[in-house]
Amino acid sequence: MPKRATPIREQRLKRGWTQADLAEAIAAEGVQVSQSHISKIESGKCMPYPPLRLALSRILGLDIDLQKVEVDA
């Protein structure tokens, strides 16, 4: 079964960005994050911490508070 894309991944891909591109855009907002952490967020392994959540919301135009972590059973 293919993985379901999260809103963060969908919006990143709509812009044609890699995870590294998104990490750079977030850094420009003053929040440091690694590409691997973005990968974990996109795969639902962790949620973004508050400053990162705010940066993602600004950059991608998402209400990150509504994003839920879904763990494959």
Buried (B, 14 or more C-beta within 10 A) or exposed (E): EEEEEBBBBEBBEEEEBEBEBBBEBBEEBEBEBEEEBBBEBBBBEEBBEEBBBBBBBEBBEBEBEEBEEEEEE
